Amino acid sequence: MPPAPPANPNRATFSASEPTYTQPQSSYVPPPVQSDNPYAASYPSSAKPPTQSYAKGSVPNYLVWAILATLCCCLPAGIVAIVYAAQVDGKLSSGDYEGALAASNNAKMWSWISFGASAVVGVLYFLLIMMGAIADPGRY
Amino acid sequence: MDKAAASRFLLPAFILAILVVAFLLWQFDPNQVGNPFPPCPSRWLTGLYCPGCGATRALHALLHGNLEKAISMNVVFVFSLPLVALMLMHQLVRLPSACVAVVKFFGDARPWAWLLISYAVLRNLPWYPFNLLAPG
């Protein structure tokens, strides 16, 4: 009589690799939402699944521009931009896609405000230096 | 704007800006009176240090190989400089996947917001050890 065949090695690995059926929350990328929809904010919040979490990066947070605006422009607008950038990630992880889009647009806008204001300040400063050089050429 | 279009216009602009800033910092010392670099407008208006105060002097020290002085000018600026450069490159060109992983790891804005806002507050406190965060 032949010996009993060994236990099927695939059996153990099969049960060990049995998939666990959790919600693929972090990998779900929502369809693009029109950001210029004026009624986006007036949708009832119950229409969204309450625990739905969106993929990080599905809404741009303009983080690098906000950091550059904060560290290189030296204006409070950079802090505003980085707070809105943080709101993008916070609202994405809590499932507020429209809120994340609004915060994303604000982060972009405040980064531009910071860059624009510092460019204006820089040009004014340059003009003042030039005027000073013209008025008192001996110092330069 | 996709990466190809971004790198066509923004990449040369950034390289040019970096070269101009490096040349100016090589020629002029921002520590000396009458230097051509603009002062921090926030400090000029309010007398308070902003998170970027000392960045020009830190860059000057870095360019002249003095890492210790650069850190004493603006420690957060010095340590975030390579990360921000990598993030900026990620916006403009296609990076190798290891660099993209680093960018993704530091891509959440919430820790950055906490870091920079608390830095803005702490470096204005006059007591040890917070006064080490002020430039100089």
Interface residues (C-beta under 8 A of the other chain):
Chain A: K56 G57 N61 L63 V64 A66 I67 L68 T70 L71 C72 C73 C74 L75 P76 G78 I79 I82 V83 A85 A86 V88 D89 G90 A107 S118 V121 G122 Y125 F126 I129 R139
Chain B: G34 P36 P38 C40 P41 S42 R43 C50 P51 G52 C53 A55 V76 F77 S80 V84 M87 L88 H90 Q91 K104 G107 D108 A109 R110 W112 A113 W114 L116 I117 A120
